[in-house]
Amino acid sequence: MDRRRELDENKDMSEHTYKKIELVGSSPISSDEAVKNAVSKASLTEKNLRWLEVVETRAHLEDGKIAHWQVTVKIGATLES
């Protein structure tokens, strides 16, 4: 990628304004599935989802085994102008 194109792309990113929401996704399968479930739910009501940050990962235990995963994520969405 040439330097001019890289600067143009960075300029485009820096001029966005983002809304950030925090959700907790859960899944009995895996922490990855818990994240996917949170993103899937967010996409039903939010537009322009762009990135996510995993804030916390935890698991609910039953009889010494993982019963389900819970993952807290912050999801960023660009605001429309």
C-alpha positions in Angstrom: 0.0 0.0 0.0 1.4 3.4 -0.9 1.8 6.1 1.8 -0.8 8.4 0.3 -3.5 5.7 0.3 -2.5 4.8 3.9 -2.8 8.4 5.0 -6.2 8.7 3.3 -7.5 5.6 5.0 -6.3 6.8 8.4 -7.9 10.2 7.8 -11.2 8.5 7.0 -11.1 6.4 10.2 -10.1 9.4 12.4 -13.1 11.4 11.3 -15.7 8.9 12.4 -17.7 9.3 15.5 -18.6 6.1 17.3 -21.3 5.0 19.6 -20.2 2.3 22.1 -22.6 -0.2 23.7 -21.7 -2.8 26.3 -23.4 -6.3 26.2 -22.9 -9.7 27.9 -23.3 -12.6 25.5 -23.6 -16.2 26.8 -23.3 -19.6 25.4 -23.0 -23.2 26.7 -20.6 -24.0 23.9 -17.7 -21.6 24.1 -16.5 -18.1 24.9 -16.3 -17.4 21.1 -19.9 -18.4 20.7 -20.9 -16.1 23.5 -19.2 -13.2 21.7 -20.9 -14.2 18.4 -24.3 -14.2 20.2 -23.7 -10.7 21.6 -22.8 -9.4 18.2 -25.7 -11.1 16.6 -28.2 -9.6 19.0 -26.6 -6.1 18.6 -26.9 -6.3 14.9 -30.7 -6.7 15.2 -31.1 -3.2 16.5 -27.8 -1.4 15.8 -26.5 -0.2 12.4 -22.9 0.2 11.3 -21.2 -2.1 13.8 -17.4 -1.7 13.3 -15.4 -3.2 16.1 -15.6 -4.9 19.5 -13.5 -5.1 22.6 -13.7 -8.1 25.0 -13.9 -6.6 28.5 -14.4 -9.7 30.6 -14.7 -13.5 30.3 -16.3 -15.7 32.9 -18.0 -19.0 33.2 -20.9 -20.3 35.3 -19.9 -23.6 36.9 -22.2 -26.5 37.8 -20.8 -29.7 39.5 -17.3 -28.6 38.9 -17.8 -28.1 35.1 -18.4 -25.2 32.9 -22.2 -24.9 32.3 -22.0 -21.8 30.2 -19.7 -18.9 29.2 -20.5 -15.2 29.7 -18.4 -12.6 27.8 -18.8 -8.9 28.3 -18.0 -6.9 25.1 -18.0 -3.3 24.1 -19.2 -2.9 20.5 -18.5 0.3 18.5 -20.8 1.5 15.7 -20.2 4.5 13.5 -22.9 7.2 13.8 -24.5 8.3 10.6 -24.1 11.9 9.5 
